[in-house]
């Protein structure tokens, strides 16, 4: 996947809640660990706490509530129209809880992070603490996070990278969630930077990471 110079790589971040993923990306860009610009933040809820992170960082932001659209297609068209207007190279889903219909011009240009190792503990209904509760109930010995390209099914698109964390005997869903989130804070910026640098190549369901040109 080729892109422009990563220094001018523009992303939109989609949120629905607290915005911890957005906060992490803002911090990574601020300290120079992610060479990108957040050009737009779109929230599916006017009550999303993450909006304050966008406002504090002076990032253009808006709210699109699903209930004001007749269907998923209309909601998605409006959302991606805003992304086109903002001229973003990549759409980053950061705890965005609405399913999207991704248009052809944004194929392999929308990414999501899931708090488990896809294809385990994923799909419709698996989000937030429900994922970690399911991991513990199953007795899994490892969990982690998965960054993947989003398509028109839940947690289904090609996997870009995964990071593994241990599941400990005394874990609660809250403790496991915190450990997984620390992995997410590393994985998401890493994947976005790989895309910005033109090092991600998609071949069907397989994603290849190309060697650095440096």
C-alpha positions as CSV (number, residue, x, y, z in Angstrom):
1,X,0.0,0.0,0.0
2,X,1.8,3.1,-1.2
3,X,1.1,6.5,0.4
4,X,2.4,10.0,0.5
5,X,5.3,11.0,2.7
6,X,4.5,9.8,6.2
7,X,5.0,13.3,7.7
8,X,1.9,14.5,5.8
9,X,0.0,11.3,6.4
10,X,-3.5,12.3,7.4
11,X,-5.9,10.2,9.5
12,X,-9.4,10.4,10.8
13,X,-10.2,8.8,14.1
14,X,-13.7,7.4,14.8
15,X,-14.8,7.1,18.4
16,X,-17.9,6.2,20.4
17,X,-16.8,6.5,24.0
18,X,-13.9,7.5,26.3
19,X,-11.4,8.0,23.5
20,X,-8.4,6.3,25.2
21,X,-7.2,5.1,21.8
22,X,-7.5,8.7,20.4
23,X,-5.6,10.0,23.4
24,X,-2.8,7.5,22.9
25,X,-2.5,8.5,19.2
26,X,-2.4,12.2,20.0
27,X,0.4,11.6,22.6
28,X,2.4,9.4,20.1
29,X,2.2,12.1,17.4
30,X,3.1,14.8,19.9
31,X,6.2,13.0,21.1
32,X,7.3,12.1,17.6
33,X,6.7,8.4,17.8
34,X,4.0,8.5,15.1
35,X,4.6,10.6,12.0
36,X,1.0,11.5,11.1
37,X,-1.6,14.2,11.5
38,X,-5.1,13.6,12.9
39,X,-7.1,15.7,10.6
40,X,-10.6,14.8,11.8
41,X,-12.3,13.1,14.7
42,X,-15.9,11.7,14.2
43,X,-17.9,10.5,17.2
44,X,-21.1,8.5,17.0
45,X,-22.3,10.0,20.3
46,X,-22.4,13.6,21.5
47,X,-21.7,12.2,25.0
48,X,-18.4,10.5,24.0
49,X,-15.7,11.5,26.5
50,X,-13.1,11.3,23.8
51,X,-14.4,14.5,22.2
52,X,-12.6,16.5,24.8
53,X,-9.3,15.1,23.7
54,X,-9.9,16.3,20.2
55,X,-11.0,19.7,21.4
56,X,-8.1,20.0,23.8
57,X,-5.7,19.2,20.9
58,X,-7.6,21.6,18.5
59,X,-8.5,18.8,16.1
60,X,-11.6,19.3,13.9
61,X,-14.3,17.1,15.3
62,X,-18.0,16.4,14.7
63,X,-20.8,14.1,15.9
64,X,-22.8,11.8,13.6
65,X,-25.6,10.0,15.4
66,X,-26.8,6.8,13.7
67,X,-30.4,7.4,14.8
68,X,-30.7,10.4,12.4
69,X,-30.0,8.3,9.3
70,X,-32.4,5.9,7.6
71,X,-29.9,3.0,7.4
72,X,-26.3,2.0,7.7
73,X,-25.5,2.9,4.1
74,X,-26.7,6.5,4.5
75,X,-24.8,6.8,7.8
76,X,-21.6,5.5,6.1
77,X,-22.0,7.8,3.1
78,X,-22.1,10.8,5.3
79,X,-19.2,9.7,7.4
80,X,-16.9,8.9,4.4
81,X,-17.9,12.2,2.7
82,X,-16.5,14.0,5.7
83,X,-13.3,11.9,5.5
84,X,-13.0,12.8,1.8
85,X,-13.5,16.5,2.5
86,X,-10.7,16.2,5.2
87,X,-8.5,14.5,2.6
88,X,-7.6,11.7,5.0
89,X,-5.3,8.8,3.9
90,X,-6.5,6.4,6.5
91,X,-9.6,6.0,8.7
92,X,-8.8,4.7,12.2
93,X,-11.5,3.1,14.3
94,X,-10.8,3.8,18.0
95,X,-13.6,2.1,20.0
96,X,-16.2,2.9,17.3
97,X,-19.3,0.8,17.9
98,X,-21.2,1.3,14.7
99,X,-20.8,-1.0,11.7
100,X,-19.9,0.8,8.5
101,X,-20.4,0.1,4.8
102,X,-17.0,0.8,3.4
103,X,-16.9,2.3,-0.1
104,X,-14.6,1.1,-2.8
105,X,-12.3,4.1,-2.6
106,X,-11.6,3.3,1.1
107,X,-11.0,-0.4,0.7
108,X,-7.9,-1.2,2.8
109,X,-7.9,2.3,4.1
110,X,-9.9,1.7,7.2
111,X,-8.3,0.0,10.2
112,X,-9.6,-1.3,13.5
113,X,-8.1,-2.7,16.7
114,X,-9.7,-5.6,18.6
115,X,-8.8,-6.5,22.2
116,X,-8.2,-10.2,21.5
117,X,-6.4,-12.4,19.0
118,X,-8.6,-12.7,16.0
119,X,-10.2,-15.1,15.0
120,X,-10.7,-15.9,18.7
121,X,-13.2,-14.0,20.8
122,X,-14.4,-11.7,18.0
123,X,-17.4,-10.8,15.9
124,X,-20.8,-9.3,16.7
125,X,-21.3,-8.6,20.4
126,X,-17.6,-9.1,21.3
127,X,-16.4,-5.7,22.5
128,X,-15.1,-4.0,25.6
129,X,-15.1,-6.1,28.8
130,X,-17.3,-8.8,27.1
131,X,-14.2,-9.9,25.3
132,X,-12.0,-10.2,28.4
133,X,-14.8,-12.0,30.3
134,X,-15.1,-14.5,27.5
135,X,-11.3,-15.1,27.5
136,X,-11.3,-15.8,31.2
137,X,-14.4,-18.0,31.1
138,X,-12.8,-20.1,28.3
139,X,-9.6,-20.5,30.3
140,X,-7.3,-19.2,27.5
141,X,-3.7,-18.9,28.5
142,X,-2.9,-16.0,26.2
143,X,-4.8,-13.0,24.8
144,X,-3.7,-9.8,23.2
145,X,-4.8,-7.4,20.5
146,X,-5.2,-7.5,16.7
147,X,-4.9,-4.6,14.3
148,X,-6.7,-5.4,11.0
149,X,-8.2,-3.7,8.0
150,X,-11.9,-3.3,8.4
151,X,-14.3,-4.7,5.9
152,X,-18.1,-5.0,5.9
153,X,-18.2,-7.8,8.6
154,X,-17.4,-7.5,12.2
155,X,-13.7,-8.1,13.1
156,X,-13.1,-9.8,9.7
157,X,-10.7,-8.0,7.5
158,X,-7.0,-8.9,6.9
159,X,-4.8,-8.9,9.9
160,X,-1.9,-6.4,9.9
161,X,-0.3,-7.3,13.2
162,X,-1.0,-8.9,16.6
163,X,0.6,-8.6,20.0
164,X,0.2,-11.3,22.7
165,X,-0.1,-10.9,26.5
166,X,-0.3,-13.7,29.1
167,X,-3.5,-14.5,30.9
168,X,-2.7,-15.0,34.6
169,X,-4.5,-17.2,37.1
170,X,-5.7,-14.3,39.3
171,X,-6.8,-12.0,36.4
172,X,-10.1,-10.2,36.5
173,X,-11.6,-8.8,33.3
174,X,-10.4,-5.3,34.5
175,X,-6.9,-6.4,35.1
176,X,-6.7,-8.3,31.8
177,X,-8.2,-5.4,30.0
178,X,-5.5,-3.0,31.3
179,X,-2.7,-5.4,30.2
180,X,-4.3,-5.8,26.7
181,X,-4.7,-2.0,26.4
182,X,-1.0,-1.5,27.1
183,X,-0.3,-3.8,24.1
184,X,-2.9,-1.8,22.0
185,X,-1.0,1.4,22.8
186,X,2.0,-0.1,21.1
187,X,0.3,-2.0,18.3
188,X,-1.9,0.6,16.8
189,X,0.7,3.4,16.3
190,X,3.1,0.7,15.0
191,X,0.5,-0.5,12.4
192,X,-0.4,3.0,11.3
193,X,3.2,4.0,10.9
194,X,3.8,0.9,8.7
195,X,0.9,1.9,6.5
196,X,2.1,5.5,6.4
197,X,5.5,4.3,5.3
198,X,4.1,2.3,2.5
199,X,5.3,-1.0,4.0
200,X,1.9,-2.8,4.1
201,X,1.0,-5.0,1.2
202,X,-2.4,-6.8,1.1
203,X,-2.7,-10.0,-0.9
204,X,-6.2,-11.5,-0.4
205,X,-6.4,-12.2,3.3
206,X,-2.7,-12.1,3.8
207,X,-0.8,-8.9,4.8
208,X,2.9,-8.7,4.2
209,X,5.1,-6.2,5.9
210,X,7.8,-4.9,3.5
211,X,11.3,-4.2,4.5
212,X,12.1,-0.6,5.5
213,X,13.7,1.4,2.7
214,X,16.0,3.2,5.2
